[in-house]
């Protein structure tokens, strides 16, 4: 089941629209709250990185999100028009817990979390943008 992709402006105040889209798709498909929470968290991290790091702040550039509910999973396609960046290349190694907090580099933990919340995560550089394809395991709502 796929409601079709939606396009949002790369503005932090647009994220509630993305969260509402996730909630609508999950409710219509009777996807459990756990999967809905994970999808929302994943998309919040990707969207925040797009706005803050990719565009350097709010702008009207498009961010396209498609959700396709399949038995046992939701497939996600996330596309932006930022400079090329593979978030999963940097997300393979979690931060070193032996380093004191005050000495650790800031950032990167969100992408490790995204990679761990997905059963599949792939990056493709497009002409003029990035595509991230994810699969998130679900359980039917009771």
C-alpha positions, 0 to 999 in steps of 0.5 A: 500500500502506497499513498504516493510520495509527498514533497515538503520544504526543507524548513524545520517548521515543516517537520510536523507535516512529515510526522503527520504523513507518517502517522496517517500512513501508519494508521491507514495500514494499521502499522503498530505504534513502535514502527510509527515511532521508529519511522518518525525518529528516522525521518526526523534525523534525516530531515534535520541533517538535510536542513541543518547540514545539507542546506545550512538552514531553512530553505524552500528546497524540496524534500521528497518522502515516500512510504510503501507499506509491505507485509512486515515492513515499511519501505521508505524513500527519502530524497533531498537536493543537498550536496552528495553525502552518504550518511551510512558511510559515516554511521558504521562505527558508534562513538568510542565509549572509552573517550570521556564525553567532554572529549568526544566529537559532536555529531554522528550518533543520530546516523548510527541510530538511523542505521540500527533502526532499519532492516535495510539502508541504502544510499544513492547519489542522484543528479542534483540530490541524494536518495536514501532507501530504507526498510523498517520492520513492522508488526500489525496493530492490535 
